[in-house]
Structures are given as C-alpha cells and as structure tokens.
Amino acid sequence: MFKEAISYPQDGDSAVKTIAIGGALLFLSFLVVPLFFVFGYVVRSLRAVMNGETTPPEFDEWGDLGIDGLKAFAIGFVYSLVPTVITGTALFLTVATFGPSETVFSGVITGLLLTVAALGMLAISLAAVYIVPAAVVAYVRTDSVAAAFSPSDLRPLLFSRTYATGWVVAFGISLLAGVVVSVLSATVVGSVLTPFVVFYAYVAGAYAIGTAVREMPDIASEPATPAAGSVA
C-alpha cells in the first residue's frame, strides 16, 4: 500500500497542475481561507479513493470544495480541543491543590503530577491523531458532520486492523514528508518547495486511508457520498 500511496498523487493527466495548485494554496495558508480548499481537496481525494476511482480528482467546483474543507477543519478542531481541555484542567487542579511549592515534598508531588499530565496529553493527542481521519471518513460516508462524533459510526473503523494499517501507512508518509521538509528548509529555494511536499503527503495519506476503508468488508459495500452537494 505504501508504494501505491506514494505514487497516487502523480497519477492522471492533471497531476502536475493539481500539485501546483495545492502547494500554492498551502503557501497562502496564512490567509486561512486557502487552507479550507486544501482540506476540501483531501476530503475529495478520500471520497474518490473510497469509491474506487484510480486517479486523483481535480480542483473544481470550488464552493463544494470549500464547504467540505471547512467541515473537515471543524471536525479536526473539535477533536484537538479534547487534549487541551483535559490537560488544562489537570494543570489547574494541580496548582489549585498544591499551590506554590513551599516544601521539597510538595514540589516533588507537583512535578510528578505535571509529568503525568504531560504524558497524558501526549497519549490523548496521539489518540486524537488516530481518530480524526476515521471521523472524516465517517463524514464522507454519511455526508453528515454528526457522524464524525458518533460512536456507532467510528467504532467499526477505530477497532479495525485494516484501518489501523492504512493509518500507519499515512502516518509513515507524514513522517517521511517531515524529514524532506526539514532538509528543504535549510535553503530559501527549498523552503518555497515545502508546501508542495506537504500537499503531496496529504493526498498520498488520503489514498492510504481511503484504500484501507474500501477494503473493509462491512464498509466497502456502502459507496461514499458524491463529491458535490454535500449537506451536514
């Protein structure tokens, strides 16, 4: 799957154009709005792969693309709040309970609790990274944002070895992209190229997740919703 995912963004007659547009949008992501179109394209790619299409989609129907991207952003944002809220609450309770470290003992206890809170945030953050793609898949399958937070829609994905394999491939691609970006960032010219590498990794990751979901017996028989006219 890894090899196919890496080559997927290159397939199709419009591959160069698509990567150029996606990279340019990411380059302008500081304006926020272009980022929604990138996320929308990733959702569209995921939908295409789940529907068995062999080439990446094109950048068109920008209104639908932006709506899909905004919904995907909202899903990710909500899940990102969970570790932040839990960790913030833990830190507040720690400080409120023990206050300033007036003794060595209280200082040690406070330090241990802060360490546990930090490790807990790391674990919860990793869990969120695992859940978010499944949540977006649930949205794509049902065309409903509510499904992204529905245990009944998420459970078959999250506890599937097939989904886990696709996620690992997508995560590996993101790590590889991170290494490439680190190397490119050493030069000015390389820094300009980094958004295109990141976009490429996004699309390749969507292929890995989409392929895994398509191979799941209980889900493969249910086609993903059409690209146009999505309604929450």
N, C-alpha and C positions, 0 to 999 in steps of 0.2 A: 504493500500500500504506500510505503514511503516514496518509492521511486515514482509511482503514478501520480502521487500528490505533488511532488516537486515539479513534474513536467506538465501538469494540468494547466497552469496559467499561460503556458506557451502555446497551447492548442488553439486552433481556429485561425481564420484569416485576419481577424481584428485584434490579435493578441498584443502586438506592439502598441497599437492605438489605445487599447484598454489599459495596459500597464502605464502608459504615458499619462492618461487622464487620471487614473487612480493615484499615481505618485504626485502629480501636480496638486490634486485635491488635498492630499496629506501634507504637502509642502505649505498649503494655505490653511492648515487645520487650526492655526492660532486665531482664525476668524470664526471658529466653532462650526458655523453652518456647513462648510465643505466636509467636515467630519461626518455629518449625518449622511451625506451621499456616499461616502466610503463605506460606512456601516450598512447602508441600504444595499450597496453592491455586494457586500459579503453575504447578506441575507439572500439576495437574489441568486448568488452562486450556490449557496447551500440548498436552496429550493430546487435549482436546476439539477444538481447532482442527485438529490433525493428522488427526483422524477426520472432519473436515468439518462439525462442529457449528457453528451460526451464532450462538448466544448463549452467554454465559459460564456456567459451572457454578455451582452453589450451594454454600454452606458446609454440608455434611452429611457423614455417615459420618466423623466426626472421627478415629477410630482410624486409618483408611487415610490420611486427610489428614496426620496427624502422622507416620506412617511414611514417606510419600513426602517430606515436608519434611525429615525427619531424614536421609534418604538424599541428597537434593539438597544439603543443608548439608555432609554429609561429602564429597561429590564436589568442591564448591567449596573446602572447607578443604584437601583434599589438593593440589589444583592451586595454591592460594595459597602452599603451603609451598615450592614449587619456586623462585620468585624469591628468597624469604627465605633458603633454604639456600644457593643459589648465591652470592648477594651476601655473606652472612655468611662463607662460605668464602673468597671473594675478598678481603674485608677482612682476615680473619685471616692469609692468606698474605702480603698486602702488609705488614702490621705486623710479622709474624714475619721477613720477608725483609729489610726495610729498617730496622726498629726506629725509635727516636727520630730525628728529623731533625737530625743533628749538622752537616750541611753544606747549603749552598744547593742543590747538585746533588741530593742525596738527598731534600731537601724538595720540589723540583720534580718528581722522579720519583714520589714518594709521592702528591703532589697530582694528577698526571696519572692514576695508576693508580686513585685514588679516584674521579676524574671518570668514567673509563671504567667502573668498577664501578657507579656511579650510573646512567649511561646504559644499561648492560647490564640493570640491574634494571628500568628503565623499559620497555625493549623486551620483556623477558621477562614483565613484568606485563601489558603490552598483549596479548601473545600468549595469556596465561592468560585474560584477559577475553574474547578471541575463542574460545578453546577450550571454556570452561566451558559456555556454552549448548549447544554441539554435544554435549558429554559428557552433559548432562542429556537431550538428545534421544535419544541412544543408549540411555540408561537407560529412557526412556519406550517406545521402540520394542521393546526386548527384555525389559523388566521385570527386568533384571539390572544390578546396580551394576558388575560386572566389565566390561560393555560400555562403560562410561564411560571406561575406560582402555585399551580395545582399539584398536590402530591400524587394524585392518581395519574396525571399526565407525565410527571417526572420520574416516578418510581421505576417503570419499565426500562427507562434509559439509564438511570444512575446505577442500577444494580445489574446491568448487562455487561458481560465481558467484551462483547463486540463493541459497544460504545466506548468502554474503557480503552480498548485497543486503538480506536480511532482518535480518542483524546490524547493518548500517549504520543501517537504519530504527530498530531497537530502541535502538541507541546514541544516535541523534539524539533519540529520545524521552526517554531518561535525561538527556541534556544539557539539554533543554528543561525537564524537571521540576526539574533542579538550579537553573536560573535562577528558576523560580517559587518554589521553596523558599527561595532566598536573599532574594527580595522579601518573602515572607510572614514570614520570620524576623525582620524588622525590628520587628514588633509582637507583643505577647503573644497576641492573638487569632489572628494569622496563624501563629504557631508551633504552636498547637493543631491547625491545619489541615494542617500539613506531612505528617504520617503518611498522611493520606488521599490527598494528591497523589502521594506515593511509591508507595503501593499501586496507585493508578490507573496509574502509569507501568509498574509491574511487569507488570500484566495486559496493557496495551497492547503492551509489549515481547514478551510471550509470544505474542500474536497475530501479530506481525510474524515472529518466528522460526518459529512453527508453520505459518503460511501459506507461507513460503519452503520449508520442508521438504516440505509437502504437494504443492508444485508440482514437486518434483524427480522426474523420470520413474522413476528406479531405486528410489525410496523410497516414492513415492505409492501404489504397488500393495500395500504392506505396511502394514496398519492398525496404529495404535498399540494397546498393550495396554489392556484395560479399566481403569477407574478403581479398581475395588475388587479386594481380594485380591492386592495386589502382593507378590511374593516376590523377594528378592535372588538 
